[in-house]
Amino acid sequence: MLNILSLICINSALSSFFFGKLPEAYAFLNPIVDVMPVIPLFFFLLAFVWQAAVSFR
């Protein structure tokens, strides 16, 4: 039982760390900030598209 409670506390702390709120002055940037973690995946996919364009040399 103690382990379950400690996991819940750790999970709560981590979720508040990863999903923190922006300060109110920057609240209008929320949609952009939500998309930002996906941007590196676009570069990864771009590499495959580029290689397909040059026939995977």
Secondary structure by P-SEA (a helix, b strand, c coil): caaaaaaaaaaaaaaaaaacccccccccaaaaaaaccaaaaaaaaaaaaaaaaaccc
